[in-house]
Amino acid sequence: MTEHRAARERRRRSRGERSGLTRGDGWRRDGRDMELLGFLSRFTVISVRQAARFFYDGSWETARQRIRKMVEGGLLERDNSMPWAGPVVWPTLDGQRTVLGAAHPLSTGVRPKASQMLHRLLITEQAAALVTSGREVFSEREIRMFETRGPGELSDWLSARGVVAGDGSAPGVVPTVYDETLDSSGAMARRERWLACVTTPAGSTRRVLRYPDLIEVTDDGELRAIEIELSDKEMSRLRGYVDGYRDAGPFMVTGDDGQPQVRYRQFRYVRWLCSPSVRRQLVGHRGGVHPVTGAPALGVIRASYGDQNNPYVGDTSSVYQRRVRNKQTGQAATVPVEFDRDGVAQGRPMSGELIPVPDDDGIAWRLTQLFMPDRMYCSLGEWGRWRDLWLEDLPEFGREPDELPFHQWISLSGNHERCLALTR
């Protein structure tokens, strides 16, 4: 038996939550392995290519070898059935217990569905970028778990992660009241939500909870909800989500001095990262007018913030504002910022953005197919050659890849035909 085969047998014999801790196990854990296991215990799944970029200094070979040892040691499960994603892994129950302990509420079996893999890997892409840059991020699993815990445990957990409770007049989190009832003594019992968004479906008075895909803690200790949406939603359903986030976000009041002041609530910001079709639903067309029919096309976000019937909203005209300088007088002034399609203005509570295309060929191909018309669909192999042609063209346009994305480039006159000719 070769040395490598003998080490593999030792890893298989030592399978369990203590694998890799003692001599004779056939491998030894290192700090990068523990960081990966800790991340997966919260965010569930990652591809080997993503693990290489975020946890193993960009080395595919190192990531492949370390993950293979953790799979053989019983800490990870691996799936090779999706060629576009490459090998993907998630933690076993022993892998979660290695990081969290056996009694932790998150130590439960997880197995991501193949039909949800693109969405899950895009969440991983956003979460890993934030976590490895030192940001505090909450996963949907953590959000769901802690929303069911007692207020004392939840407040301790949030405080330990930099969240600041507020009174509404200064930056900080003011939880949303979900329910109020009288207890047996006649006192008012209040149920509050710190992390989940309280929404009301269209045509219903029933209140339901929407759990963000991710929540990031800002430098001020406030919360930024991040939603990743790839599939079109019924407009009434999407409006319910947007209205819920709007009612949990900042709004404007007139202070004692007659000046507008921000009142802070549960979420300071909400970022929707989405496909082009969902973004169109959220932000509408440029100028708020459909380019063909001429009908109003504000999008759900603008329509929601323009609705003053909700008593929680108040006058939102000053929530979106920017500083400008008068060219004639040289004086600076604050003016409202309208919703546009040119990125996120500083301080804007809610935005609808195209989801960034990851630096991963397989995930990028899968995501790009959602961005393009059906007639332009291509295989993974074809897309690689088409992508090379796009990159060759960019210098002629004087544009960077994020300034002229592939799905926009291929829609320009003649480019799809050039791609087809290249792969005939």
Secondary structure, DSSP 8 states (H G I E B T S, - for coil): --HHHHHHHHHHHT-STTTTSSTTSS----HHHHHHHHHHHHH--EEHHHHHHHHSTT-HHHHHHHHHHHHHTTSEEEE---TTT-SEEEE-HHHHHHHH-TT-TT-S-----GGGHHHHHHHHHHHHHHHHTT--EEEHHHHHHHHTS-HHHHHHHHHHTT--B--SSSSSB--EEEEEEE-TTS-EEEEEESSSEEE--TT----EEE--SEEEE-TTS-EEEEEEE-S---HHHHHHHHHHHHHTS-EEEE-TTSSEEEE--S-SEEEEEE-HHHHHHHH-SGGGB-TTT--B---HHHHHHT---STTTB--TTTSEEEEE-TTT--EEEEE----SS---TT-SEEEEE----S-HHHHHHHHHHHS-GGG---HHHHHHHHHHHHHHHHHHT--TTTS-HHHHTTSTTHHHHHHHHT-
